[in-house]
Amino acid sequence: MSRRSCGLPLSYVVLCSSLLLGSLPLHALELDFTSALSRLEAESETLQAAGEGLVRARAGLDEARGRRGPTLMLDARATRLDSALEADLRPVRDRLGGALGGLGIALPPGFFPESFRLQERQFYNLGLEAVQPLYVGGRIRAGLDAAEFGVEAERSAVEATRGELHRVLTERYFGQVLAAEVLSVREQTVLALQRHAEDAARLEAEGLIARAERLRASVALAEALAERDTAREQLTLARSALAALLASEQPVEALTPIPPPPERPDRLRWQQRAEAGNPGLQEASRRLDQAEAGQRAARGERLPSVALFARRELYTADLTLLDPDWAVGLQFSWPLYDAGQRRAREAGARARTGEVAQRLAAGRRDVALLVEQQVTRVLAALDRHATFQATATLADESLRAQQRAFEEGLATSLDVIDAELARARVALGELAARQEAWVAMAALHAAAGLTGELPVVIEAALHEHPR
């Protein structure tokens, strides 16, 4: 029985290439991994929102610093009374007239007024007042400390957000590369099975094979077509996910291949790194310091306040004899009773401190567990990669054996295709293992606050083992 060679003719290679090129989006934004990171830093709304939180915290720090200085206030009032304020001078006039009458002196009529106007019914005030706090029970210092800790906490929150975004980018970027490789393999599988189905139909018509074998070829082709369509949808979804992460209106095409597998991570070393540099733990620690400063501020409300004040009247036309043009002095205030408000605020501040302390303790355990999980994930991916590499030799040898048997009439074309598919599965499994290892490494770098090292490590792996 004569058989055709299982090698793909030039026409099939051209068709496969055209299908692959057709699957690429038009006007795609082509980015290598480093460029994708740069775009993520520049365009991510999530990272920009975290940055706005830092800006808000810095504004709060400026406000807290301003409480140490004086306040200068311009105030003005326009007042209308029910009637003008007047002093009744008739008692004085009567006494004075009686005293002078005893001496034989009589006051002329109208010589002494009956009243003296102190304030007109309509009058105006315009003044400038400055107050410099001298002592407020430590609340200004506590507020300043809380604001400084708040800035540090927000800075750590930005780093935590950046680390998580870098991890997601690593997953989506190399996930798109893997999806494109899967689609390429599925396209080639469809082409090979289409050829096999045509051969099976021809051989059945010649009476050389049973109808069941031709039906098996048709079923295999239908399954391959379904897998190709699924792979195409997965690639489209991967491109959309990467474009959404990078805030791109046009599709994004990943140019950097999946790097060779990283080195096996040292569990203890990464645990120590995460304990010292995890941005989430640093944020929680600063929140605890901030809560303790808030507790000190709440306690300070029980103490008196002392301030220096100065006032200058700018409009003096309506001033009375009792109103000075300017005045300076000290003011002292000490709230003695407020229906338990200060006690409640102090209790709330203590509860806030306890809450943050408990969250910090829980966070340390969570970070330790996260590092443990990601190190295990990297090691498992590396073990799978090693297994696939070892299997690749067997898959190559099996394919060569099936091809030789086919040429000698001892195997069917379906046997050769199965061997080709087995080798493709090994290649895709090796790629998937590498992709998962790097995603876990990105999570480790984020957990340790070392996101800036990730692109350096990836570039080093690509240059050390170029593909």
Secondary structure, DSSP 8 states (H G I E B T S, - for coil): ------S--HHHHHHHHHHHHHHS-TT-EEE-HHHHHHHHHHH-HHHHHHHHHHHHHHHHHHHHHHTTS-EEEEEEEEEE-SS-EEEE-HHHHHHHHHHHHHTT----TTSS-SEEEEE-SEEEEEEEEEEEEEESTTHHHHHHHHHHHHHHHHHHHHHHHHHHHHHHHHHHHHHHHHHHHHHHHHHHHHHHHHHHHHHHHHHHHTTSS-HHHHHHHHHHHHHHHHHHHHHHHHHHHHHHHHHHHTT-SS-EEE-S----------HHHHHHHHHHH-HHHHHHHHHHHHHHHHHHHHHHTTS-EEEEEEEEEEE-TT--TTS-SEEEEEEEE-----TTHHHHHHHHHHHHHHHHHHHHHHHHHHHHHHHHHHHHHHHHHHHHHHHHHHHHHHHHHHHHHHHHHHHTTSS-HHHHHHHHHHHHHHHHHHHHHHHHHHHHHHHHHHHTT-GGGHHHHHHHHHHHS--
